[in-house]
Amino acid sequence: MFKKFTKEDISSQTSIKSSAQRAIRASLLKQCPLLSQPSEEPDTPLLEYIWPKKENITLVKCRDHLSIYALHGEPLWFQHFDGPLFPTLRLVHKYPNLLPHVGIDRGAIKFLLSGASMMCPGLTSPGGFLPLAESLIPEGTVVAIMAEGKEHAAGVGIMKLDSEEVKKVNKGVAVESVTYLGDDLWGMKTI
Amino acid sequence: MDAPSTSSVLPLDILYCQVCTFPPEYCEFGSSVSKCKTWLEGAHPELYDKYWSEDALAKKIGTLSLEKEKKLEQEGKKKEAKAEAKASAAAKKLKESQVIIKRIERSKRKYVTSVFGLEAFHIDLKKAAKQLAQSLARGASVTLNPQGLEEIVIQGDVGDEVEEMLAKGVGVLKGVPEDNVVQVEEKK
């Protein structure tokens, strides 16, 4: 999504109505249960720690119906059409448990970092990692893509199959990568 | 994901490589591995040991075969060489690119000055035009020239003033070496 993305692709930057912000907060909480947990400061859930209640978030509209939500110029979440909200990779690095994890083997890292989707074998091979059947990741979930031998996430993606199906089929695309280390969103520290 | 616990969630403090902006463990996949390595060795020797010592190198091969690992390494080197070539080509281009200040005769004794080529030095033309207009107290605007490229057109004959401002690096007009500025004249 961010393979080719420059400042020229940004069409407008506006602060959003508080009612719309409330809706975004609600959907974020629904999507990431971690956000309702307490944070560093007592009595503030994590979401309010990342994004304080009083602060206005900016909606940055870009080409192809892509919208980025930024706080003080720093991108935090982004969204395509009305799809799920993806956290940016820097946010995932700070709060690794924001998203469920899948792991890829070492051979796949280089493909991920050039923007390819992750294929099933990369996840099912000995170097890869998929959660056990009881903590199934359904199709369409936003996941953090971890890599073999690394502690931080290398990308954020969306499941194209559920995690059990990945094991069964073992062929084709398993996770579509949305943002990854070194893409243009990563390069853009502030908007 | 783990079952929700009641403990508080603390943000991790993440160190990013100053050279390639990746977390240092991913430097090997970047395009400036050797530079990253020297930076890490100087700035965070303990991390350097963690990622680049013999042990670590042997361990990280993990499940990959040795052959594949070698290939990966070679590709890394190739990528680095490519990035370096690209950077040097860009530097060369920057060295060669010129800012042309042109005095154009509009009618007898009336002139406009056009400034062309500022964008090669990463100067925002709109901002530059505004600044020029303000400091020279004249009209200045960004226009398309007949070739379809953007240039700044200033009312009046102000070539010398503009050159001086470029040399001093006033406001946004920064980063243009003096040798790269030329003044020319165009007559009707």
Interface residues (C-beta under 8 A of the other chain):
Chain A: P33 L34 Q37 P38 S39 E40 P42 L46 R90 H93 K94 Y95 P96 N97 L99 P100 D105 R106 G107 I109 K110 L113 S125 P126 G127 S135 E148 G149 K150 E151 H152 A154 L181 G182 W186 G187
Chain B: M1 D2 P4 S5 T6 S7 S8 V9 L10 P11 L12 I14 C20 T21 F22 P23 E25 Y26 F29 G30 K59 K60 I61 G62 T63 L64 K68 L72 E75
